[in-house]
Amino acid sequence: MLHVIIFDGNTGKVKDERTIARTAPGKGMLNTAMLDPFEVKKDPRSDNYAVGVFNLFGEDKAKQ
């Protein structure tokens, strides 16, 4: 699961917390704890972020 947590800059308290994405669990003998299905990158020129989601265990190979 991928969560977003927003903190108050003055108090340090959590203002918002929610799940924004989740992937299906893996199947078989593969140790999925070592695989990260999300890649998050910050735009160096702004406060925007991009999130890539890898569906490693999807049925359709074109949608992985």
C-alpha positions in Angstrom: 0.0 0.0 0.0 1.1 3.6 -0.7 0.0 6.1 1.9 0.1 9.9 1.9 0.7 11.6 5.3 0.5 15.4 5.6 2.0 17.0 8.6 1.2 20.5 10.0 4.5 22.4 9.6 4.0 24.3 12.8 2.8 21.6 15.2 4.2 18.4 13.6 0.8 16.8 14.0 -0.8 14.7 11.3 -3.3 16.8 9.3 -4.3 14.0 6.8 -3.5 10.4 6.2 -4.9 8.1 3.6 -4.1 5.2 1.3 -3.7 6.4 -2.3 -2.7 3.1 -4.1 -2.5 -0.6 -3.4 -1.3 -3.5 -5.5 -2.4 -7.2 -5.4 -0.3 -9.5 -3.3 2.2 -11.8 -5.0 1.7 -15.5 -5.4 4.2 -18.4 -5.3 7.6 -18.8 -3.8 9.0 -15.3 -4.7 9.9 -13.2 -1.6 7.8 -10.1 -2.3 9.0 -8.3 0.8 12.1 -7.4 -1.3 10.2 -5.9 -4.2 8.8 -2.3 -4.1 5.8 -1.9 -6.4 5.9 1.9 -6.2 8.5 4.4 -7.3 8.0 8.0 -6.2 10.0 10.9 -7.7 9.9 14.6 -6.8 10.1 17.2 -9.6 13.2 19.2 -8.7 11.6 22.4 -10.0 8.3 22.2 -8.1 6.5 20.6 -5.2 4.9 18.0 -7.5 5.5 14.2 -7.3 5.1 11.4 -9.8 4.2 7.9 -8.6 4.9 4.8 -10.7 3.0 1.6 -9.9 4.5 -1.7 -11.0 2.0 -4.6 -11.2 4.5 -7.4 -11.1 2.0 -10.2 -10.6 -0.8 -9.1 -13.0 -2.4 -11.6 -15.2 -2.0 -9.5 -18.3 1.7 -9.1 -19.2 0.9 -5.8 -21.1 -0.4 -4.2 -17.9 2.5 -5.1 -15.7 
